[in-house]
Amino acid sequence: MKTRYLGMSLLITTLVAASSCKKFDEINTNPLAASADQVQVDYFINNSIISTQMDPHIAERVFVLYWKTAGRQQMGGGISSGGYDDGWSSDYYNGYIASWLNAANSAIQVGNEQVTKGTSKLYTKNLIQVARIWRAYLMSELSDNFGPIPINSFQGTNPEFASVKDVYYHLLDELKDASSKLDMAVVNPDVVKKQDPAFGYDYNKWRRYANSLRLRLAMRLSEVDAAKAKTAFEEAAAGELLLTSDQMFKVAEKGGWDALTGVMSREWNAQIMSAAYRNTTYNLGGITTASQVSADKTAAVKPDNYIGMRLQDHFTMKTNDPFAGYWLDGLPNKVDPRALKTFIIPGDVANANFNSYPSWDNTAKTTTQTLTNGTTAIKTIDAKNTWNAYTSGDWGVPGSRNNVRAFNGTMPRLSNEFRTSASSRIFFANWETYFLLAEGAVRGWATPMSAKAAYEAGVKANLDHWGVGATSTAYLASTEFNNNGTSASWDHVAEPPASRTMNYVDGYTNAAGTAQILYPVNTIYKNGTVKNDQLTKIITQKFIAQTPWLPLETWSDHRRLGLPFFENPAVENPLVNLPNLTSANFMTNSVKNFPQRLRYPSGLKNSNAKGYAQAVGFLAGEDAVLTPLWWAKK
């Protein structure tokens, strides 16, 4: 077990990483006898980038069940209620240490040796800088999950751990230095270009990516180290940035079972819409649902201010989800134009993007389920052409009598576009650069464009990506509030009222009624006093835009700012892993109600007791899911 955490020798690393690239036919020697001079640096970079896509075993557990759930890009329990799995965390951590970071480090080490010996290629120095940029991303991802990590590793001994602050300072310096050393005049042979699955070794794009990544990492420090964040952000913002769709860092997926298989491709998880996503996109932008759906669905579109059927005995009321206790028996009158493309309406089997997983049964296409009194069915609900989402947590008795809320075919499900390994995994998109610039400008930092211009450019870039760019003018002019009390218009900063009057139908008697539906009080952000300021708008749009490609970023934004509003898990019964959340305070948000990190794998303590002790010491808290990282809200 101990060797899994030790730095491996260069020779072994060379053979493992290079052989995985299947390019040894270009070396006129026995691959097993290849020396560091013969192995090409681009093989290591290729191996590292591709391996980081995560094979299905790791992707299902980390990308889907950890990140997408914690980042509220899908409904799920587990980590959203404070849980974790040591096996999942171990596989992910070991993948980084033994393969992904190892290969990036080997690229740098081999490249530097070749330069020193005079055996390098004309492009080797540039490849070293590319490897450093990529390694910075890898280290940031590892740190954003666990916290303190080693800065210097793979030296043949157990590494020393560094604080998150030191890690981030190191990464910002690395990105600045590496990007400055890229030589734009270098021309690569085609055989080398093919080894870069993201940019084809277009060094201008690598520089843009490095600068935009610096924006991301600098902004991560905004709440705890504003001076450092500002300086690093402004330096990066003054350089060339990732601003257009053809500059996005993305890697094409392919079918099968390897690292390039789509991260959202496994059939076991329906990846249904979360309540947080429903609340964020509901009514936002003022675009009517009728204008977005086919003619056969327009009859299902409900009037403005209709919340649905009240079923308080079958839907948990112990959560601060503003729609708690209601089932929308149709489609909302207005919804963000990306929502219906990201998640497909239940029963919409004629839609080319309807996903019917799991393939071994018909549950995805079955939209009818029942509510019971504990023994027998008392109401049948057909979820076809409806738009609902539910909270995680413990639903107690209401959940035990509700066969609708967690059934595969009754909830909006992730588009088939992301399930078949025929798309691309996006690591950094142009819209994120714009949203980071908008946030920097709001904070008063020097940026190349105004906050409003950057915000609107980010929204337009993402709408364009989804093919709904024609709605951008009307969308960005809308002053209508979503379920969180936030609007799309940059200049509209009026706060919503405390509540709004909505119509409903009693699900048991069919009697019509009205109710005052509260806009949620997000007590994590500005003590709940603000719902519609410009920072909230930026993060709201960033959350929607990053779904479903970048769940780690939506989780990180929420940890950093408490934005956008995430509802508390239901607490019909006590949640063992969320002791702060009770039936007496479920209407109040707290950072103690949301996951903050992954626990270190159990093997680390056994293999590197000194390093583990260092890491936990730097955490300034327990090695626990609820311990906030240095840059997160406390």
FIDO-765473 format. One record per residue: x, y, z of N, C-alpha, C in turn. Coordinates in steps of 0.2 Angstrom, whole numbers, plus 5000, padded with zeros to 4 digits. Example, Ala and Ser with C-alpha at 12.3 -4.5 7.8 and 13.67 -1.06 7.14 Angstrom:
// residues 2
506649725039506249785039506649845039
506449895035506849955036506450005039
// end
This chain:
// residues 634
500449945000500050005000500450065000
501050065004501450125004501750154998
501850104993502150124987501650164983
501050164984500550204980500650274981
500950294987500950364989501650394988
502150344986502850364986502950394979
503450434978503650454971503950394968
503750384961504050334957504650354954
505050304952505650324949505550344942
505950384939505850414932505850364927
506250314927506250264922505550224922
505250204928504650174928504050214925
504150284927503650324925503650334917
504250334915504350344908504050284904
504150224906503850174902503150164903
502850174909502150174910501750224906
501950284906501650344903501650344896
502250324893502350324886502050264883
502050204886501750154883500950164882
500650194886499950214886499750254880
500250284877500150334872500150294865
500350234865500350194859500750224854
501350254855501750294850502450264850
502550204853503250184853503450154846
502950154841503250134835503650184831
503650244834504150294832504850294835
504950254840505550244843505850184840
506450184837506750134834507150084838
506950084844507250034849506649994853
506849944856506449914861506149964866
505449964866505150014871505350004878
505449944880505649924887506349944888
506749964883507449984884507450064882
506950094881506950164880507250204885
507650254883507950294888507650364889
507750404894507450474894507550514888
508150504885508250544879507850524873
507650464873507250434867506450454868
506250454874505550464875505350534874
504750544871504550614869504150644875
504250704876503950734881503150744880
502950744874502250754872501850694874
502250634874501950574876501650574884
502050604888501850614895501250664895
501250714892500750764892500050734890
500150704884499550664881499250614886
499650574889499450534894499150564900
499450614903499150654908498450684907
498350714901497750754899497250694898
497350644895496850594893496650554900
497150544904496950504910496550544915
496650614914496250654919495550654917
495350634911494650634909494250584913
494650534917494350484921493950434918
494250374919493850314916493150304920
492750264917492050264920492050244927
492450204929492450184936492550244941
493050284939493150344944492650404942
492450414936492050464934491350464937
491050404937490450394940490450414947
490950394950490950414958491150484959
491650504956491950574958491550624954
491550624947491250674943490450684945
490150624945489450624945489150624952
489450574956489150564963489450614968
490050634967490350684971490150754969
490450774963490450844961489850864958
489450824954488850854952488350854957
488350814962487950814968488050874972
488750874974488850934979488751004975
488951004969488851064965488151074963
487651034965486951034964486751044956
487151004952486951004945486550944944
486450904949485950844949485650834956
485150804956484850784963485250724965
485450714971485750664974485850664981
485950614985486050614992486850604993
487050564997487750554998488050615001
488550644997488950694999488550765000
487950764997487550824998487250825005
487250765008487050765015487550745020
488250765018488750755022489150685021
488850645017489150575017489750575012
490150515012490750505008490850435008
491350415003491450345002492250335002
492550305006493250305006493550265000
493250214997493450184991493450234985
492950274985492950324979493450374980
493550394986494050444987494750424986
494850354988495550324987495650314980
495250294976495350284969495550344965
495150394967495250464964495950494966
496050494972496750514975497350474972
497250414972497850374969497850384962
497350394958497450404951497850474950
497750524954498150584953498850564955
498950534961499650524963500050484958
499750424957500150374953500150384946
499650424943499650424936499650494933
499050534935498950594931499550644933
499650664939500150714941500850684939
500850614940501550584939501750594932
501250584927501450594920501650664919
501250714921501450784920502150804923
502250784929502950794932503450764928
503350704925503850664921504050704915
503450734912503550774906504050834907
503950864913504450924915505150894916
505150844920505850814922506250794916
505950754912506250724906506450784901
505950834900506050884896506650924898
506750944904507250974907507950944906
507950874907508550834906508750834899
508250834894508450834887508750904885
508450954888508751024887509451024889
509551004895510251004898510750964894
510550904892511050864888511050884881
510650934879510650954872510350904867
509950864869509550814865508850834864
508650894866507950914865507750934858
507150934857506850964850506751034851
506651064845506551134845505951154849
505451114850504851124853504851104861
505351074863505351044870505251094875
505651154875505551204880504851224880
504451224875503751244875503351194878
503551134877503151074880503251074887
503851094890503951094897503451144900
503351204897502951254899502151234899
501951194894501351174893501151124899
501651074900501651034906501551064913
501851124913501851154920501151184920
500851214915500251244915499651194917
499751134913499251074915499351054922
499951044924500051024931499751074936
499751134935499451184939498751174939
498351154934497651134934497551074938
497951024937497950964941497950974948
498451014950498551024957497951064960
497751114956497151154959496551104960
496451054955495851014956495950964962
496550944963496650904969496550934975
496850994976496751044982496051064983
495651074978494951094979494551044981
494750984980494450924983494650904990
495250904991495550874998495750935002
496050985000496351045004497151045003
497451035008498251035008498450975004
498950985000499250934996500050954995
500450904993501150914992501250964986
501651014987501851054981502451014977
502950994981503450954977503350884979
503350844974503250764975503650734970
503550664970503850624965504650634965
504850634971505550644972505850574975
505450524976505750454978505650454986
505350494989505150494996504450524997
504250505003503550535005503550605005
503050645001503150715001502850755007
503150815007502850855012502250895010
501750905014501150935012501251005014
500851045010500851125010500151145012
500051205015499451235016499051255009
498451255010498051275004498251345001
498451395006498651455004499351445000
499851405003500451404999500351364993
499951314992499751284986499551334981
499051374983498751424978499351484976
499651504981500251554979500751514974
500851454975501351424971501051414964
500351394963500051384957500051454953
499851504956499851564953500451584950
501051574954501651594951501851544945
501751484946501851434941501551454934
500951474934500551494928500851554925
500951604929501251664927501951654923
502351614927503051604924503051554918
502651504918502651454912502351494906
501751524907501451564901501951614898
502351644902502751694900503351664896
503451604897504051574893503851534887
503251534885503051504879503251544873
503551514868503851544862503351534857
503051594855502451584850502751574843
503451584842503751574835503851494834
503751454839503951384838503351354833
503651314828503151274824503251204826
502651164827502651094829502551054822
502950994822502750944817502050914818
501650894813501050864814500950814819
501550774819501450714824501450734831
501750794832501750824839501050854841
500750884836500150924837499550874839
499650814836499150764837499150734844
499750744848499750724855499450764860
499150824857498850874862498050864860
497650834864496950824863496550884864
496850934867496450994869496551054864
497151074862497351124858497851114852
497951054851498451034846499051074846
499351084852499951124853499951194850
499351224850499251294848499451334854
500051364854500351394860500051454862
499751494858499351554859498751534864
498451474862497851454866498051424873
498651394873498851374880499051434884
499251484881499451554885498751584887
498251584883497651604885497251564890
497351504890497151454895497451474902
498151474901498451494908498251554911
498151604907497951674910497251664913
496751634909496051624912496051584918
496451524918496551484924496851524930
497251574928497451614934496951664936
496451684932495851724934495451674939
495351614937494951574941495251564948
495951544948496251534955496351594959
496451654956496551714959495851724963
495251714959494651734962494451684967
494751624968494651584973494851614980
495351654979495551684986495251754988
494751774984494451834984494151854991
493851804995493551815001494051815007
494651785006495151775012495751805011
495951825005496651855003496551904998
496151954999495952004993496452034990
497052054994497552084991497952044986
498051984988498451934983497951924977
497351914979496851894973496851954968
496852014970496752074966497452074961
497952064965498652074961498652024956
498551954957498651904953498051904947
497451924949496951934944497151984939
497352044942497452104937498052084932
498552054935499052034930498851984925
498451934926498151894921497651924917
497251964919496752004915497052044910
497652074911498052114907498352074901
498352004901498551964896498051944891
498251894886497851864882497351814886
496751814884496251774888495851724883
495651674886495151624883494451664882
494351684876493751724875493251704870
493451654865493051634860492951564860
492351544857492151474858492751424855
493151444850493651404847494251394852
494251434857494851434862494651394868
494051364869493951324874494351264875
494551254882494951194883494351134884
494351094879493951034879494250974876
494050914878494350854875493750814873
493850784867493250744864493250674867
492650654868492450594871492450534866
492450474868492350424863492050364867
491650314864491350264867491850214870
491550164874492050114876492050114884
492650094886492850094893493550114894
493650174894494350194895494350274897
494850304898494850374900494550424896
494450404890494050454885493350444885
493050394888492350374889492050434893
491450454890491150514893491050504901
491150564905491150554912490350554914
489950564910489250554912488850504909
489250454906488950404902488650344905
488750334912488550264915487850264916
487550214915486750204915486450204922
486850184927486550174934486250234937
486450294935486250354938485850394932
485150414934484750444929485050524928
485350544933485650614933485050664932
484550664936483950704936484050774939
483650824937483750894938483650904946
484150944948484150964956483651014957
483351024963482951074965483351144964
483951144966484351204965484351234958
484451184953484451204946483751224944
483251194946482551214945482351284947
482551294954482451354957482851414953
483451404951483851454948483551464941
483351424937483151434930482351444930
481951434935481251444934481151524934
480751534928480551604927481151654925
481751634925482351674924482351694916
482451754915482451784908481851794904
481251774907480651794904480451764898
480751714896480651674889480151624890
479551634887478951584888479151514886
478951464890479051394889478651374882
478051404881477651394875478151404869
478551454869478951474863479551424862
479651374867480251334867480051264866
479451244867479251174866478851164860
478751094858478351074852477651084853
477251094848476551104848476151064853
476350994853475950944857476050954865
476551004867476651014874476351084876
476151124872475951194874475351194878
474951134878474351134882474551114889
475151094890475451074897475651134900
475751194897476051254900475551284904
475751304910475351324915475351404915
474851434918474851504919475451534923
475551594923476051634927475751624934
476151614939475951614946475551554948
475651504944475351434946475851394949
475851364955476351324958476251254957
475551234956475451164955474951134961
475051074962474551034966474951034973
474551054978474751054985474750984988
475250944990475250884992475750874998
475550915003475950925009476050855013
475650805012475750745016476150695012
476350715006476850665002477450705000
477550765001478150794999478450835006
479050825007479350855013479250925014
479050955020478951025021479551045025
480051005027480551025031481251035027
481151085023481751115019481551185017
482051225016481851295013481851295006
481751245002481551244995480851284995
480851344991480251384991479651344988
479751284984479151254982479051184986
479351184992479151124996478451114997
478251044996477551024997477151034991
477451054985477051064979477251014973
476850994969476950964963476650994957
477151024952476851054946476651004941
475951004940475650964936475650994929
476251014926476251034920476951064919
477051114914477651154913477651224915
478151254918478151324920477951364915
477651424916477551474911478151504907
478651514911479251534909479851494912
480351484908480951454910481551474906
482151474909482751484906482851444899
482951474894482951434887483551374887
483951374892484451324892484251264896
483751274900483551224905483151164901
482751174896482451124893482851084888
483451114887483951074883484451034887
484551064893484951024898484650964901
484050974903483650924906482950914901
482850844900482250834895481650814899
481150844897480450834900480250764900
479950744906479750674907479250654901
479350594899478950564894479050594887
479550634886479650664879480150614875
479850554874480250504871480450514863
480050554860480150574853480750624852
480950654858481450704858482150664856
482550684852483150654850483650644856
483550694860483950694866483650664872
483150634872482850594877483350534879
483550534885483950474887483550424890
483550364888483150304891483550254895
484150284898484450234903484050224909
484050174912484450114910484150074905
484550044900484350014894484049944896
484149914902483849854904483149854906
482849914907482149914909481849974905
481149984907480750034904480650094909
480950094914480850144919480850214917
481350234912481450294910480850324906
480450274903479950294899479250294903
479250264909478650254913478550324917
478050354916477950424919477350414924
477050364925476450354930476750324936
476550354942476750324948476150344953
476250314959475650324964475950364971
475450394974475550414981475050364985
475350344991474950294995474850325002
474450285006474250305013474650265017
475150235015475650185019475550115017
474950095014474750025012474450025005
474050075003473750064997473750134993
473750134987473750194983473150234984
473250304984472650344985472650394979
473150404976473150444970473750424965
473550434959473950414953474150474950
474850484949475050544945475450524939
475250564934475650554927476050614926
476750594926477250654926477450674919
477050644914477250664907477150744906
477550774903477550844902477450884908
477850864913477950904919478650924921
478750974926479351004927479451004935
479750954938479850954945480550934947
480750954953481350924956481250924963
481650884967481550874974482250884977
482150894984482750904988483050834990
483650834992483950774995483850775002
484150735006484050725013483550675015
483250675021482850625024482150645023
481750615019481050625018480550595023
480750545027480350515032479750485030
479150495033478550465031478250495025
478350565023478050585017478450545011
479050535012479450505006479250425006
479150395011478950325011478250315008
477850365007477250365004477250394997
477750414995477850444988478250404983
477950374978478250334973478450374967
478250444967478350484962479050524962
479250544967479750594968480450564966
480550504967481250474966481250424960
480650424956480650374951480950394945
481250354941481650364936481350404930
480750384929480350414923479950484925
479950504931479450554933479850624933
480450624933480850684933481250704927
481350774926481750794920482450764921
482750734915483350694916483850724911
484450714912485050744908484950724901
485050774897485050764890485450704887
485250664883485650614880486350634877
486350704875486950734872487550714877
487450714883488050704888488050634890
487650584888487650514890487950464886
488150484880488350434875489050434872
489450474876490150484875490350504867
489850554865489950574858490050654859
490150684865490250754865490950764867
491050824871491750844873491650854881
492150844884492250864891492550934891
492150984894492451054894492751064901
493451084901493751104907493751174908
493751214903493751294903493351314897
492851354898492451384893492551464892
492451494887492451564886492051604891
491451574892490951604896491251614903
491651564906491851574912492351634913
492751644908493251704908492851764908
492251774905491851834905491551844912
491351784915491051794922491551814927
492151784926492651804931492851874930
492851904924493051974923492452014926
491851994925491352034928491352034935
491551984938491551984946492152024948
492752014944493352064946493152134945
492752154940492552224939492152244945
491652204947491152214952491552234959
492152194960492552204966493052264965
492952304959493352364958494052344956
494252284953494852264951494952294943
495552304941495652324934495452264929
495052274925494852224920494852264913
494852224907494852254901494252274898
493652254902493052274900492552284906
492052324905491652334911491252274914
491052284920490652224923490052204919
489652254917489052244913489252204906
489752234903489952204896490152134897
490552124902490852054903490252004905
489852024909489251984911488851964905
488652014901488252004896488551964890
489251974890489551934885489651854887
489651844894489651774896488951744895
488451784896487751754895487651734888
487851784884487751774876488151714874
488851714876489251654874488951584876
488651584882488351514884487651504880
487251554879486651554875486851524868
487351554865487551534859487751464858
488151444864488351374864487751324864
487251344867486651304867486151314861
486351354857485951364851485351414852
485351454857484751494859484951564859
485451584855485751654856485251704854
484751684850484251734847483851764853
483851724859483451754864483851804869
484451814867484851854872484651924873
484451954868484152024869483652024874
483151984873482551984877482751964884
483151904884483351874890483651924895
484151964892484552004896484252074898
483652084895483252144897482752124903
482652054904482152034908482252054916
481652074919481752094926481352044930
481151994927480751944931481151904936
480951884942481351854947481251774946
481851744947481751664947481551654954
481551584956481351564962481751584968
482351604966482851634972482751704973
482351744968482351814969482851854965
483151824960483651854956483351864948
483551914945483351924938483951924934
483851934927484351924922484651994921
484252044921484452114919485052134923
485552164920486152184924485952244928
485552294925485352354928484852354933
484452294933483852284938484152254944
484252294949484452274956483952284961
483352294959482852304965482752234968
482652234974482552174978481852144977
481752084977481052054977480652064983
480052064983479652064989479852004994
479651995000479751945004479451875001
478851884998478451824995478051854989
477751804986477251814980476651774981
476151794979475551754979475451714973
475351644974475351594969474751554970
474451534964473851494964474051414964
473651374968473751304968473051274968
473151204967472551164968472751114973
472251104978472351054983472350984980
472950944980473050884977472550824980
472250834985471850784988471050804987
470850864987470150884986470050914980
470550934976470450974970470251044971
470251074977469951134978470551184976
470351244973470851294971470951334977
471551364978471751404983472351454981
472551494986473151534985473651534991
474251544989474751534995475251594994
475551614999476151654999476751614999
477051614994477751584993478351624994
478651604999479251655001479851644996
480151704994480851694991481351674997
481751624995482151605001482651655003
482851645010483251695013483951655013
484451675009485051645009485551675014
485451645020485851675026486651665025
486851625020487551625019487851685016
487451715012487651775008487351835011
487851875013487651945016487051935021
487051885025486551875030485851865027
485751855021485151845018484751905016
485151965017484752025015484752045008
485152005004485252024997485051964992
484651974987484551924983484651934975
484752004974484752024967485252074965
485852074969486352114967486752084961
487252124959487552104953488052044954
488352034960488751974961488251914961
487651914964487251864963487051844956
486951894952486751884945487351844941
487951864943488551834939488551764941
488551744948488551674950487951634948
487351664947486851634945486951614938
487151654934487251644926487851594926
488351604930488951554929488651484931
488251474936488051414938487651374932
487151414929486851384924487251364918
487751414916488151404911488651344912
488851334918489351274919489051214919
488351204920487951144920487951114913
488151054912488351004917489150994916
489451034913490151024912490651034917
490551074922491051094927490651094934
490451044936490151044943490651054949
491251044948491751064953491751134954
491651174949491651244949491051274952
490451244951489851264954489951254962
490151194963490251174970490751224974
491351244970491851294973491551364974
491151384969490851454970490351454976
489951394977489551394982489951394989
490451354989490851354995491151424997
491351454991491751524992491251574994
490651574991490151634992489551614995
489351554994488651534996488151554991
488351564985487951574979488051524973
487451514969486851534971486451504977
485851514978485551484984485451414983
485751374987485551294988485151284993
484551254992484151234998484451185002
484251185009484451135014484151065012
484551015013484250945013483650945017
483150895016482550885020482850855026
482450865032482650845038482050815042
481650775039481050745042481350705048
481950675047482250635053482950665053
483350665059483950695059484450665054
484850705052485450685047486050675051
486250615051486850595055487450635053
487550645047488150685044488050755044
487450785045487350855045487050875052
487450865058487150875064486850945065
487150995062486951065063486151075061
485951035055485351045052484751005056
484251045059483751005063483051025060
482550995063481851015062481651085064
482151115068481951175071482351235067
482851215063483151275060483251265052
482851215049482951205042482751255037
482451315040482351375036482951415035
483551405039484151445039484651405036
485051445031485551415028486251425032
486651375032487351385035487851345031
488451365032488951325028489051255031
488751245038488851185041488351135038
487851155033487351115030487551085024
488151105021488351085015489151055015
489251015010489950985010490451035008
491051025011491551075010492151045007
492250975007492850945004492750865004
493250835002493250765003493750745008
493650695012494150665017494750635013
495250635016495850605013495750525013
495950495008495850415009496250385015
495950335017496150305023496950285023
497150255017497750235016498350285017
498150355016498650405017498950405024
498550395029498750395036499250345037
499150285034499550225035500150235031
500150255025500750255021501250315022
500950375025501250435026501050475032
501150445037500850475044501050545045
501650555043501950625044501550675039
501550655033501150695028500450705030
500150655032499450655034499350705040
499750705045499750745051499850825048
500350835044500450895041499750925038
499450885034498850905030498350925035
498150885040497650895044497750955048
498450965050498651025054498451085050
498651085043498451145039497751155038
497351105039496651115038496351155043
496651155049496351195055495651165057
495651105056494951065058495050995057
494550955058494550885057494650865050
494850805048494850785042494150755040
493750805039492950785038492650825032
492150795030491750825024491550895025
491450915032491150975033491651035035
492351015035492851065037492951105031
492851175031492951215025493651225024
493851235017494451245015494651315017
495351335016495551405018495151455014
495051445008494751505004493951505004
493651455008492951455008492651485014
492051505014491651535019491651495025
491751525031491751485037491151495041
// end
